[in-house]
Every structure is written in C-alpha cells, then in structure tokens.
C-alpha cells in the first residue's frame, strides 16, 4: 500500500508500507493493504507507520489533527502540526 503524509508546508512521508495506525476522532484504527475506500477525520495523537509485517523500522509522527483518504490501495493523510517521534 502506498502511504503519503502531507502537511500544508511539505510531504513528511511517502512510500510503500504494510499498514498505518491512525488516531481517528472515535478512536485508534489501522489500515492495511487493500482496505476498502474511506475518508475519516483524525484527532490529535500519533500516526504509526508499519513499514513491514515484522514490526521493524516503524516510524511515528505526532499530529494535531487532520484527515485521511483511502482509495485504490493508497492512503493520503493530510495533517497539521506533524513532527516525527524518535
């Protein structure tokens, strides 16, 4: 699945991933390969990029809120106030 995380200023992540965990306004949810199309609002929290199925090399980003669109095996995340968590 292709994942893009974008802010108004720049692209902070782009690449093929196993999945992504997102802080939805009703709670945390996960999107994996071939997920059904959807759009969801995101709350303040952390995005966890699942780079591979083994759980290694994962990346995390702290966000203030935003939106995600899942369409054609691509997740586009539009966020405000994103910083990488080391």
PDB file of N, CA, C and O in Angstrom:
ATOM      1  N   UNK A   1       0.853  -1.166   0.000  1.00  0.00           N
ATOM      2  CA  UNK A   1       0.000   0.000   0.000  1.00  0.00           C
ATOM      3  C   UNK A   1       0.907   1.239   0.000  1.00  0.00           C
ATOM      4  O   UNK A   1       1.921   1.279   0.697  1.00  0.00           O
ATOM      5  N   UNK A   2       0.529   2.233  -0.781  1.00  0.00           N
ATOM      6  CA  UNK A   2       1.274   3.488  -0.816  1.00  0.00           C
ATOM      7  C   UNK A   2       0.723   4.425   0.250  1.00  0.00           C
ATOM      8  O   UNK A   2      -0.490   4.597   0.368  1.00  0.00           O
ATOM      9  N   UNK A   3       1.618   5.029   1.023  1.00  0.00           N
ATOM     10  CA  UNK A   3       1.234   5.966   2.066  1.00  0.00           C
ATOM     11  C   UNK A   3       1.906   7.301   1.813  1.00  0.00           C
ATOM     12  O   UNK A   3       3.109   7.360   1.561  1.00  0.00           O
ATOM     13  N   UNK A   4       1.125   8.378   1.882  1.00  0.00           N
ATOM     14  CA  UNK A   4       1.652   9.735   1.819  1.00  0.00           C
ATOM     15  C   UNK A   4       1.104  10.509   3.007  1.00  0.00           C
ATOM     16  O   UNK A   4      -0.103  10.519   3.248  1.00  0.00           O
ATOM     17  N   UNK A   5       1.997  11.159   3.750  1.00  0.00           N
ATOM     18  CA  UNK A   5       1.602  12.019   4.848  1.00  0.00           C
ATOM     19  C   UNK A   5       2.036  13.430   4.477  1.00  0.00           C
ATOM     20  O   UNK A   5       3.223  13.704   4.300  1.00  0.00           O
ATOM     21  N   UNK A   6       1.051  14.323   4.361  1.00  0.00           N
ATOM     22  CA  UNK A   6       1.303  15.678   3.884  1.00  0.00           C
ATOM     23  C   UNK A   6       0.870  16.718   4.903  1.00  0.00           C
ATOM     24  O   UNK A   6      -0.143  16.555   5.584  1.00  0.00           O
ATOM     25  N   UNK A   7       1.657  17.800   5.000  1.00  0.00           N
ATOM     26  CA  UNK A   7       1.283  18.970   5.787  1.00  0.00           C
ATOM     27  C   UNK A   7       1.107  20.113   4.793  1.00  0.00           C
ATOM     28  O   UNK A   7       1.469  19.957   3.627  1.00  0.00           O
ATOM     29  N   UNK A   8       0.568  21.248   5.207  1.00  0.00           N
ATOM     30  CA  UNK A   8       0.468  22.380   4.281  1.00  0.00           C
ATOM     31  C   UNK A   8       1.840  22.841   3.762  1.00  0.00           C
ATOM     32  O   UNK A   8       1.933  23.432   2.686  1.00  0.00           O
ATOM     33  N   UNK A   9       2.891  22.569   4.527  1.00  0.00           N
ATOM     34  CA  UNK A   9       4.218  23.024   4.142  1.00  0.00           C
ATOM     35  C   UNK A   9       5.016  22.026   3.311  1.00  0.00           C
ATOM     36  O   UNK A   9       5.771  22.416   2.421  1.00  0.00           O
ATOM     37  N   UNK A  10       4.845  20.722   3.607  1.00  0.00           N
ATOM     38  CA  UNK A  10       5.707  19.735   2.943  1.00  0.00           C
ATOM     39  C   UNK A  10       5.151  18.313   3.073  1.00  0.00           C
ATOM     40  O   UNK A  10       4.193  18.057   3.803  1.00  0.00           O
ATOM     41  N   UNK A  11       5.780  17.415   2.345  1.00  0.00           N
ATOM     42  CA  UNK A  11       5.479  15.987   2.447  1.00  0.00           C
ATOM     43  C   UNK A  11       6.418  15.417   3.509  1.00  0.00           C
ATOM     44  O   UNK A  11       7.636  15.552   3.391  1.00  0.00           O
ATOM     45  N   UNK A  12       5.870  14.782   4.542  1.00  0.00           N
ATOM     46  CA  UNK A  12       6.742  14.262   5.594  1.00  0.00           C
ATOM     47  C   UNK A  12       6.986  12.761   5.472  1.00  0.00           C
ATOM     48  O   UNK A  12       7.904  12.227   6.094  1.00  0.00           O
ATOM     49  N   UNK A  13       6.163  12.077   4.667  1.00  0.00           N
ATOM     50  CA  UNK A  13       6.402  10.657   4.428  1.00  0.00           C
ATOM     51  C   UNK A  13       5.769  10.253   3.107  1.00  0.00           C
ATOM     52  O   UNK A  13       4.671  10.694   2.769  1.00  0.00           O
ATOM     53  N   UNK A  14       6.479   9.405   2.362  1.00  0.00           N
ATOM     54  CA  UNK A  14       5.936   8.827   1.136  1.00  0.00           C
ATOM     55  C   UNK A  14       6.642   7.504   0.890  1.00  0.00           C
ATOM     56  O   UNK A  14       7.871   7.450   0.854  1.00  0.00           O
ATOM     57  N   UNK A  15       5.863   6.430   0.720  1.00  0.00           N
ATOM     58  CA  UNK A  15       6.471   5.137   0.438  1.00  0.00           C
ATOM     59  C   UNK A  15       5.497   3.993   0.579  1.00  0.00           C
ATOM     60  O   UNK A  15       4.377   4.161   1.062  1.00  0.00           O
ATOM     61  N   UNK A  16       5.944   2.818   0.147  1.00  0.00           N
ATOM     62  CA  UNK A  16       5.150   1.599   0.276  1.00  0.00           C
ATOM     63  C   UNK A  16       5.274   1.081   1.699  1.00  0.00           C
ATOM     64  O   UNK A  16       6.376   0.994   2.241  1.00  0.00           O
ATOM     65  N   UNK A  17       4.136   0.734   2.307  1.00  0.00           N
ATOM     66  CA  UNK A  17       4.112   0.279   3.693  1.00  0.00           C
ATOM     67  C   UNK A  17       3.209  -0.939   3.835  1.00  0.00           C
ATOM     68  O   UNK A  17       2.397  -1.240   2.960  1.00  0.00           O
ATOM     69  N   UNK A  18       3.372  -1.631   4.961  1.00  0.00           N
ATOM     70  CA  UNK A  18       2.499  -2.752   5.304  1.00  0.00           C
ATOM     71  C   UNK A  18       1.142  -2.236   5.774  1.00  0.00           C
ATOM     72  O   UNK A  18       0.105  -2.829   5.475  1.00  0.00           O
ATOM     73  N   UNK A  19       1.159  -1.122   6.515  1.00  0.00           N
ATOM     74  CA  UNK A  19      -0.067  -0.539   7.044  1.00  0.00           C
ATOM     75  C   UNK A  19       0.227   0.723   7.826  1.00  0.00           C
ATOM     76  O   UNK A  19       1.375   1.157   7.922  1.00  0.00           O
ATOM     77  N   UNK A  20      -0.829   1.311   8.387  1.00  0.00           N
ATOM     78  CA  UNK A  20      -0.679   2.535   9.177  1.00  0.00           C
ATOM     79  C   UNK A  20      -1.747   2.559  10.267  1.00  0.00           C
ATOM     80  O   UNK A  20      -2.903   2.215  10.020  1.00  0.00           O
ATOM     81  N   UNK A  21      -1.349   2.971  11.487  1.00  0.00           N
ATOM     82  CA  UNK A  21      -2.283   3.160  12.590  1.00  0.00           C
ATOM     83  C   UNK A  21      -2.547   4.651  12.720  1.00  0.00           C
ATOM     84  O   UNK A  21      -1.618   5.459  12.711  1.00  0.00           O
ATOM     85  N   UNK A  22      -3.831   5.014  12.841  1.00  0.00           N
ATOM     86  CA  UNK A  22      -4.225   6.418  12.829  1.00  0.00           C
ATOM     87  C   UNK A  22      -5.136   6.746  14.010  1.00  0.00           C
ATOM     88  O   UNK A  22      -5.935   5.908  14.427  1.00  0.00           O
ATOM     89  N   UNK A  23      -5.018   7.968  14.555  1.00  0.00           N
ATOM     90  CA  UNK A  23      -5.880   8.383  15.670  1.00  0.00           C
ATOM     91  C   UNK A  23      -7.184   9.007  15.168  1.00  0.00           C
ATOM     92  O   UNK A  23      -7.270  10.224  15.001  1.00  0.00           O
ATOM     93  N   UNK A  24      -8.184   8.183  14.931  1.00  0.00           N
ATOM     94  CA  UNK A  24      -9.478   8.683  14.476  1.00  0.00           C
ATOM     95  C   UNK A  24     -10.191   9.444  15.589  1.00  0.00           C
ATOM     96  O   UNK A  24      -9.833   9.311  16.759  1.00  0.00           O
ATOM     97  N   UNK A  25     -11.187  10.232  15.235  1.00  0.00           N
ATOM     98  CA  UNK A  25     -11.901  11.001  16.254  1.00  0.00           C
ATOM     99  C   UNK A  25     -12.722  10.110  17.185  1.00  0.00           C
ATOM    100  O   UNK A  25     -13.100  10.539  18.275  1.00  0.00           O
ATOM    101  N   UNK A  26     -13.001   8.871  16.765  1.00  0.00           N
ATOM    102  CA  UNK A  26     -13.713   7.917  17.626  1.00  0.00           C
ATOM    103  C   UNK A  26     -12.777   6.875  18.221  1.00  0.00           C
ATOM    104  O   UNK A  26     -13.229   5.962  18.912  1.00  0.00           O
ATOM    105  N   UNK A  27     -11.478   7.000  17.962  1.00  0.00           N
ATOM    106  CA  UNK A  27     -10.511   6.048  18.498  1.00  0.00           C
ATOM    107  C   UNK A  27      -9.488   5.631  17.462  1.00  0.00           C
ATOM    108  O   UNK A  27      -9.595   5.980  16.286  1.00  0.00           O
ATOM    109  N   UNK A  28      -8.502   4.884  17.909  1.00  0.00           N
ATOM    110  CA  UNK A  28      -7.411   4.418  17.066  1.00  0.00           C
ATOM    111  C   UNK A  28      -7.916   3.372  16.077  1.00  0.00           C
ATOM    112  O   UNK A  28      -8.714   2.507  16.440  1.00  0.00           O
ATOM    113  N   UNK A  29      -7.454   3.448  14.827  1.00  0.00           N
ATOM    114  CA  UNK A  29      -7.780   2.408  13.852  1.00  0.00           C
ATOM    115  C   UNK A  29      -6.579   2.149  12.955  1.00  0.00           C
ATOM    116  O   UNK A  29      -5.657   2.960  12.875  1.00  0.00           O
ATOM    117  N   UNK A  30      -6.608   0.996  12.278  1.00  0.00           N
ATOM    118  CA  UNK A  30      -5.484   0.571  11.448  1.00  0.00           C
ATOM    119  C   UNK A  30      -5.961   0.306  10.026  1.00  0.00           C
ATOM    120  O   UNK A  30      -7.041  -0.243   9.810  1.00  0.00           O
ATOM    121  N   UNK A  31      -5.147   0.701   9.075  1.00  0.00           N
ATOM    122  CA  UNK A  31      -5.434   0.483   7.662  1.00  0.00           C
ATOM    123  C   UNK A  31      -4.331  -0.404   7.096  1.00  0.00           C
ATOM    124  O   UNK A  31      -3.147  -0.096   7.231  1.00  0.00           O
ATOM    125  N   UNK A  32      -4.726  -1.507   6.460  1.00  0.00           N
ATOM    126  CA  UNK A  32      -3.771  -2.428   5.858  1.00  0.00           C
ATOM    127  C   UNK A  32      -3.987  -2.482   4.348  1.00  0.00           C
ATOM    128  O   UNK A  32      -4.886  -1.833   3.813  1.00  0.00           O
ATOM    129  N   UNK A  33      -3.157  -3.261   3.678  1.00  0.00           N
ATOM    130  CA  UNK A  33      -3.209  -3.429   2.232  1.00  0.00           C
ATOM    131  C   UNK A  33      -4.622  -3.781   1.749  1.00  0.00           C
ATOM    132  O   UNK A  33      -5.305  -4.603   2.361  1.00  0.00           O
ATOM    133  N   UNK A  34      -5.048  -3.165   0.665  1.00  0.00           N
ATOM    134  CA  UNK A  34      -6.348  -3.412   0.012  1.00  0.00           C
ATOM    135  C   UNK A  34      -7.546  -3.059   0.894  1.00  0.00           C
ATOM    136  O   UNK A  34      -8.591  -3.702   0.796  1.00  0.00           O
ATOM    137  N   UNK A  35      -7.410  -2.061   1.743  1.00  0.00           N
ATOM    138  CA  UNK A  35      -8.517  -1.607   2.595  1.00  0.00           C
ATOM    139  C   UNK A  35      -9.615  -1.005   1.719  1.00  0.00           C
ATOM    140  O   UNK A  35      -9.329  -0.448   0.659  1.00  0.00           O
ATOM    141  N   UNK A  36     -10.844  -1.113   2.151  1.00  0.00           N
ATOM    142  CA  UNK A  36     -11.977  -0.517   1.431  1.00  0.00           C
ATOM    143  C   UNK A  36     -11.820   1.009   1.388  1.00  0.00           C
ATOM    144  O   UNK A  36     -11.229   1.596   2.295  1.00  0.00           O
ATOM    145  N   UNK A  37     -12.343   1.646   0.345  1.00  0.00           N
ATOM    146  CA  UNK A  37     -12.266   3.113   0.271  1.00  0.00           C
ATOM    147  C   UNK A  37     -12.977   3.769   1.451  1.00  0.00           C
ATOM    148  O   UNK A  37     -14.035   3.315   1.886  1.00  0.00           O
ATOM    149  N   UNK A  38     -12.374   4.853   1.964  1.00  0.00           N
ATOM    150  CA  UNK A  38     -12.974   5.577   3.078  1.00  0.00           C
ATOM    151  C   UNK A  38     -12.314   6.935   3.240  1.00  0.00           C
ATOM    152  O   UNK A  38     -11.219   7.181   2.733  1.00  0.00           O
ATOM    153  N   UNK A  39     -13.006   7.811   3.958  1.00  0.00           N
ATOM    154  CA  UNK A  39     -12.466   9.104   4.380  1.00  0.00           C
ATOM    155  C   UNK A  39     -12.776   9.226   5.863  1.00  0.00           C
ATOM    156  O   UNK A  39     -13.877   8.889   6.300  1.00  0.00           O
ATOM    157  N   UNK A  40     -11.802   9.711   6.645  1.00  0.00           N
ATOM    158  CA  UNK A  40     -12.011   9.835   8.089  1.00  0.00           C
ATOM    159  C   UNK A  40     -11.289  11.062   8.623  1.00  0.00           C
ATOM    160  O   UNK A  40     -10.215  11.429   8.147  1.00  0.00           O
ATOM    161  N   UNK A  41     -11.902  11.691   9.626  1.00  0.00           N
ATOM    162  CA  UNK A  41     -11.245  12.789  10.337  1.00  0.00           C
ATOM    163  C   UNK A  41     -10.291  12.185  11.372  1.00  0.00           C
ATOM    164  O   UNK A  41     -10.547  11.114  11.922  1.00  0.00           O
ATOM    165  N   UNK A  42      -9.193  12.889  11.621  1.00  0.00           N
ATOM    166  CA  UNK A  42      -8.200  12.439  12.584  1.00  0.00           C
ATOM    167  C   UNK A  42      -8.127  13.406  13.754  1.00  0.00           C
ATOM    168  O   UNK A  42      -8.253  14.618  13.581  1.00  0.00           O
ATOM    169  N   UNK A  43      -7.924  12.860  14.941  1.00  0.00           N
ATOM    170  CA  UNK A  43      -7.795  13.650  16.159  1.00  0.00           C
ATOM    171  C   UNK A  43      -6.319  13.845  16.486  1.00  0.00           C
ATOM    172  O   UNK A  43      -5.447  13.294  15.815  1.00  0.00           O
ATOM    173  N   UNK A  44      -6.053  14.621  17.505  1.00  0.00           N
ATOM    174  CA  UNK A  44      -4.695  14.791  17.995  1.00  0.00           C
ATOM    175  C   UNK A  44      -4.194  13.452  18.507  1.00  0.00           C
ATOM    176  O   UNK A  44      -4.904  12.757  19.235  1.00  0.00           O
ATOM    177  N   UNK A  45      -2.977  13.088  18.131  1.00  0.00           N
ATOM    178  CA  UNK A  45      -2.422  11.804  18.561  1.00  0.00           C
ATOM    179  C   UNK A  45      -1.204  11.448  17.747  1.00  0.00           C
ATOM    180  O   UNK A  45      -0.486  12.322  17.262  1.00  0.00           O
ATOM    181  N   UNK A  46      -0.974  10.137  17.598  1.00  0.00           N
ATOM    182  CA  UNK A  46       0.200   9.673  16.871  1.00  0.00           C
ATOM    183  C   UNK A  46      -0.182   8.767  15.724  1.00  0.00           C
ATOM    184  O   UNK A  46      -1.070   7.922  15.839  1.00  0.00           O
ATOM    185  N   UNK A  47       0.514   8.961  14.604  1.00  0.00           N
ATOM    186  CA  UNK A  47       0.409   8.072  13.444  1.00  0.00           C
ATOM    187  C   UNK A  47       1.576   7.104  13.538  1.00  0.00           C
ATOM    188  O   UNK A  47       2.721   7.522  13.707  1.00  0.00           O
ATOM    189  N   UNK A  48       1.292   5.815  13.429  1.00  0.00           N
ATOM    190  CA  UNK A  48       2.349   4.804  13.437  1.00  0.00           C
ATOM    191  C   UNK A  48       2.409   4.171  12.052  1.00  0.00           C
ATOM    192  O   UNK A  48       1.455   3.528  11.614  1.00  0.00           O
ATOM    193  N   UNK A  49       3.531   4.357  11.368  1.00  0.00           N
ATOM    194  CA  UNK A  49       3.739   3.795  10.034  1.00  0.00           C
ATOM    195  C   UNK A  49       4.316   2.398  10.208  1.00  0.00           C
ATOM    196  O   UNK A  49       5.410   2.234  10.748  1.00  0.00           O
ATOM    197  N   UNK A  50       3.573   1.386   9.748  1.00  0.00           N
ATOM    198  CA  UNK A  50       4.006  -0.009   9.831  1.00  0.00           C
ATOM    199  C   UNK A  50       4.729  -0.346   8.532  1.00  0.00           C
ATOM    200  O   UNK A  50       4.107  -0.705   7.532  1.00  0.00           O
ATOM    201  N   UNK A  51       6.048  -0.226   8.567  1.00  0.00           N
ATOM    202  CA  UNK A  51       6.843  -0.367   7.346  1.00  0.00           C
ATOM    203  C   UNK A  51       6.786  -1.789   6.806  1.00  0.00           C
ATOM    204  O   UNK A  51       6.731  -1.991   5.593  1.00  0.00           O
ATOM    205  N   UNK A  52       6.800  -2.791   7.709  1.00  0.00           N
ATOM    206  CA  UNK A  52       6.727  -4.182   7.259  1.00  0.00           C
ATOM    207  C   UNK A  52       5.926  -5.008   8.265  1.00  0.00           C
ATOM    208  O   UNK A  52       5.609  -4.542   9.360  1.00  0.00           O
ATOM    209  N   UNK A  53       5.606  -6.236   7.874  1.00  0.00           N
ATOM    210  CA  UNK A  53       4.772  -7.100   8.715  1.00  0.00           C
ATOM    211  C   UNK A  53       5.488  -7.555   9.985  1.00  0.00           C
ATOM    212  O   UNK A  53       4.833  -7.944  10.951  1.00  0.00           O
ATOM    213  N   UNK A  54       6.816  -7.512   9.998  1.00  0.00           N
ATOM    214  CA  UNK A  54       7.584  -7.950  11.161  1.00  0.00           C
ATOM    215  C   UNK A  54       7.575  -6.923  12.293  1.00  0.00           C
ATOM    216  O   UNK A  54       7.949  -7.245  13.421  1.00  0.00           O
ATOM    217  N   UNK A  55       7.155  -5.702  12.004  1.00  0.00           N
ATOM    218  CA  UNK A  55       7.121  -4.669  13.026  1.00  0.00           C
ATOM    219  C   UNK A  55       8.445  -3.975  13.255  1.00  0.00           C
ATOM    220  O   UNK A  55       8.617  -3.288  14.262  1.00  0.00           O
ATOM    221  N   UNK A  56       9.383  -4.142  12.342  1.00  0.00           N
ATOM    222  CA  UNK A  56      10.676  -3.470  12.460  1.00  0.00           C
ATOM    223  C   UNK A  56      10.684  -2.200  11.605  1.00  0.00           C
ATOM    224  O   UNK A  56       9.935  -2.091  10.634  1.00  0.00           O
ATOM    225  N   UNK A  57      11.521  -1.262  11.970  1.00  0.00           N
ATOM    226  CA  UNK A  57      11.697   0.002  11.235  1.00  0.00           C
ATOM    227  C   UNK A  57      10.432   0.852  11.175  1.00  0.00           C
ATOM    228  O   UNK A  57      10.272   1.648  10.250  1.00  0.00           O
ATOM    229  N   UNK A  58       9.534   0.699  12.140  1.00  0.00           N
ATOM    230  CA  UNK A  58       8.330   1.527  12.176  1.00  0.00           C
ATOM    231  C   UNK A  58       8.698   2.975  12.475  1.00  0.00           C
ATOM    232  O   UNK A  58       9.700   3.238  13.139  1.00  0.00           O
ATOM    233  N   UNK A  59       7.897   3.908  11.989  1.00  0.00           N
ATOM    234  CA  UNK A  59       8.093   5.325  12.246  1.00  0.00           C
ATOM    235  C   UNK A  59       6.829   5.876  12.880  1.00  0.00           C
ATOM    236  O   UNK A  59       5.735   5.377  12.617  1.00  0.00           O
ATOM    237  N   UNK A  60       6.968   6.915  13.726  1.00  0.00           N
ATOM    238  CA  UNK A  60       5.815   7.540  14.359  1.00  0.00           C
ATOM    239  C   UNK A  60       5.874   9.044  14.174  1.00  0.00           C
ATOM    240  O   UNK A  60       6.942   9.656  14.183  1.00  0.00           O
ATOM    241  N   UNK A  61       4.684   9.625  14.006  1.00  0.00           N
ATOM    242  CA  UNK A  61       4.542  11.064  13.861  1.00  0.00           C
ATOM    243  C   UNK A  61       3.455  11.548  14.807  1.00  0.00           C
ATOM    244  O   UNK A  61       2.389  10.938  14.898  1.00  0.00           O
ATOM    245  N   UNK A  62       3.716  12.626  15.501  1.00  0.00           N
ATOM    246  CA  UNK A  62       2.726  13.249  16.367  1.00  0.00           C
ATOM    247  C   UNK A  62       1.986  14.304  15.549  1.00  0.00           C
ATOM    248  O   UNK A  62       2.611  15.114  14.864  1.00  0.00           O
ATOM    249  N   UNK A  63       0.633  14.294  15.622  1.00  0.00           N
ATOM    250  CA  UNK A  63      -0.155  15.242  14.835  1.00  0.00           C
ATOM    251  C   UNK A  63      -1.150  15.982  15.718  1.00  0.00           C
ATOM    252  O   UNK A  63      -1.491  15.531  16.812  1.00  0.00           O
ATOM    253  N   UNK A  64      -1.603  17.113  15.226  1.00  0.00           N
ATOM    254  CA  UNK A  64      -2.622  17.910  15.924  1.00  0.00           C
ATOM    255  C   UNK A  64      -4.023  17.608  15.400  1.00  0.00           C
ATOM    256  O   UNK A  64      -5.009  18.016  16.014  1.00  0.00           O
ATOM    257  N   UNK A  65      -4.125  16.907  14.285  1.00  0.00           N
ATOM    258  CA  UNK A  65      -5.413  16.571  13.679  1.00  0.00           C
ATOM    259  C   UNK A  65      -5.291  16.579  12.177  1.00  0.00           C
ATOM    260  O   UNK A  65      -4.260  16.980  11.637  1.00  0.00           O
ATOM    261  N   UNK A  66      -6.346  16.134  11.486  1.00  0.00           N
ATOM    262  CA  UNK A  66      -6.321  16.127  10.030  1.00  0.00           C
ATOM    263  C   UNK A  66      -7.363  15.189   9.452  1.00  0.00           C
ATOM    264  O   UNK A  66      -8.401  14.930  10.061  1.00  0.00           O
ATOM    265  N   UNK A  67      -7.061  14.683   8.260  1.00  0.00           N
ATOM    266  CA  UNK A  67      -7.961  13.792   7.534  1.00  0.00           C
ATOM    267  C   UNK A  67      -7.154  12.724   6.816  1.00  0.00           C
ATOM    268  O   UNK A  67      -5.979  12.923   6.507  1.00  0.00           O
ATOM    269  N   UNK A  68      -7.798  11.572   6.548  1.00  0.00           N
ATOM    270  CA  UNK A  68      -7.186  10.517   5.755  1.00  0.00           C
ATOM    271  C   UNK A  68      -8.178  10.077   4.688  1.00  0.00           C
ATOM    272  O   UNK A  68      -9.379   9.982   4.938  1.00  0.00           O
ATOM    273  N   UNK A  69      -7.652   9.808   3.488  1.00  0.00           N
ATOM    274  CA  UNK A  69      -8.451   9.243   2.402  1.00  0.00           C
ATOM    275  C   UNK A  69      -7.780   7.947   1.974  1.00  0.00           C
ATOM    276  O   UNK A  69      -6.577   7.915   1.711  1.00  0.00           O
ATOM    277  N   UNK A  70      -8.577   6.865   1.906  1.00  0.00           N
ATOM    278  CA  UNK A  70      -8.094   5.573   1.425  1.00  0.00           C
ATOM    279  C   UNK A  70      -8.800   5.307   0.103  1.00  0.00           C
ATOM    280  O   UNK A  70     -10.029   5.254   0.045  1.00  0.00           O
ATOM    281  N   UNK A  71      -8.015   5.141  -0.961  1.00  0.00           N
ATOM    282  CA  UNK A  71      -8.599   4.914  -2.281  1.00  0.00           C
ATOM    283  C   UNK A  71      -7.571   4.223  -3.170  1.00  0.00           C
ATOM    284  O   UNK A  71      -6.419   4.651  -3.238  1.00  0.00           O
ATOM    285  N   UNK A  72      -7.985   3.159  -3.849  1.00  0.00           N
ATOM    286  CA  UNK A  72      -7.126   2.437  -4.792  1.00  0.00           C
ATOM    287  C   UNK A  72      -5.792   2.018  -4.180  1.00  0.00           C
ATOM    288  O   UNK A  72      -4.738   2.217  -4.784  1.00  0.00           O
ATOM    289  N   UNK A  73      -5.838   1.438  -2.980  1.00  0.00           N
ATOM    290  CA  UNK A  73      -4.663   0.945  -2.268  1.00  0.00           C
ATOM    291  C   UNK A  73      -3.629   2.039  -1.986  1.00  0.00           C
ATOM    292  O   UNK A  73      -2.426   1.783  -1.956  1.00  0.00           O
ATOM    293  N   UNK A  74      -4.126   3.262  -1.780  1.00  0.00           N
ATOM    294  CA  UNK A  74      -3.280   4.395  -1.422  1.00  0.00           C
ATOM    295  C   UNK A  74      -3.938   5.139  -0.268  1.00  0.00           C
ATOM    296  O   UNK A  74      -5.133   5.432  -0.305  1.00  0.00           O
ATOM    297  N   UNK A  75      -3.140   5.444   0.765  1.00  0.00           N
ATOM    298  CA  UNK A  75      -3.614   6.226   1.903  1.00  0.00           C
ATOM    299  C   UNK A  75      -2.963   7.602   1.829  1.00  0.00           C
ATOM    300  O   UNK A  75      -1.738   7.719   1.849  1.00  0.00           O
ATOM    301  N   UNK A  76      -3.791   8.641   1.743  1.00  0.00           N
ATOM    302  CA  UNK A  76      -3.302  10.011   1.738  1.00  0.00           C
ATOM    303  C   UNK A  76      -3.747  10.659   3.040  1.00  0.00           C
ATOM    304  O   UNK A  76      -4.942  10.780   3.310  1.00  0.00           O
ATOM    305  N   UNK A  77      -2.768  11.075   3.849  1.00  0.00           N
ATOM    306  CA  UNK A  77      -3.040  11.661   5.156  1.00  0.00           C
ATOM    307  C   UNK A  77      -2.669  13.135   5.101  1.00  0.00           C
ATOM    308  O   UNK A  77      -1.525  13.488   4.815  1.00  0.00           O
ATOM    309  N   UNK A  78      -3.651  13.996   5.378  1.00  0.00           N
ATOM    310  CA  UNK A  78      -3.442  15.439   5.397  1.00  0.00           C
ATOM    311  C   UNK A  78      -3.513  15.894   6.844  1.00  0.00           C
ATOM    312  O   UNK A  78      -4.553  15.748   7.486  1.00  0.00           O
ATOM    313  N   UNK A  79      -2.413  16.448   7.373  1.00  0.00           N
ATOM    314  CA  UNK A  79      -2.341  16.761   8.804  1.00  0.00           C
ATOM    315  C   UNK A  79      -1.785  18.151   9.060  1.00  0.00           C
ATOM    316  O   UNK A  79      -1.148  18.764   8.203  1.00  0.00           O
ATOM    317  N   UNK A  80      -2.048  18.621  10.260  1.00  0.00           N
ATOM    318  CA  UNK A  80      -1.491  19.884  10.773  1.00  0.00           C
ATOM    319  C   UNK A  80      -0.573  19.541  11.945  1.00  0.00           C
ATOM    320  O   UNK A  80      -0.806  18.570  12.666  1.00  0.00           O
ATOM    321  N   UNK A  81       0.450  20.331  12.122  1.00  0.00           N
ATOM    322  CA  UNK A  81       1.305  20.207  13.294  1.00  0.00           C
ATOM    323  C   UNK A  81       1.993  18.874  13.438  1.00  0.00           C
ATOM    324  O   UNK A  81       2.040  18.337  14.545  1.00  0.00           O
ATOM    325  N   UNK A  82       2.539  18.304  12.351  1.00  0.00           N
ATOM    326  CA  UNK A  82       3.165  16.994  12.406  1.00  0.00           C
ATOM    327  C   UNK A  82       4.660  17.100  12.748  1.00  0.00           C
ATOM    328  O   UNK A  82       5.385  17.924  12.190  1.00  0.00           O
ATOM    329  N   UNK A  83       5.095  16.247  13.676  1.00  0.00           N
ATOM    330  CA  UNK A  83       6.508  16.124  14.000  1.00  0.00           C
ATOM    331  C   UNK A  83       6.835  14.648  14.158  1.00  0.00           C
ATOM    332  O   UNK A  83       6.016  13.878  14.659  1.00  0.00           O
ATOM    333  N   UNK A  84       8.032  14.252  13.733  1.00  0.00           N
ATOM    334  CA  UNK A  84       8.437  12.860  13.852  1.00  0.00           C
ATOM    335  C   UNK A  84       8.813  12.567  15.296  1.00  0.00           C
ATOM    336  O   UNK A  84       9.493  13.360  15.948  1.00  0.00           O
ATOM    337  N   UNK A  85       8.358  11.411  15.789  1.00  0.00           N
ATOM    338  CA  UNK A  85       8.678  10.956  17.141  1.00  0.00           C
ATOM    339  C   UNK A  85       9.861  10.008  17.017  1.00  0.00           C
ATOM    340  O   UNK A  85       9.790   9.008  16.303  1.00  0.00           O
ATOM    341  N   UNK A  86      10.937  10.321  17.708  1.00  0.00           N
ATOM    342  CA  UNK A  86      12.149   9.486  17.587  1.00  0.00           C
ATOM    343  C   UNK A  86      12.237   8.432  18.630  1.00  0.00           C
ATOM    344  O   UNK A  86      13.197   7.662  18.650  1.00  0.00           O
TER     345      UNK A  86
END
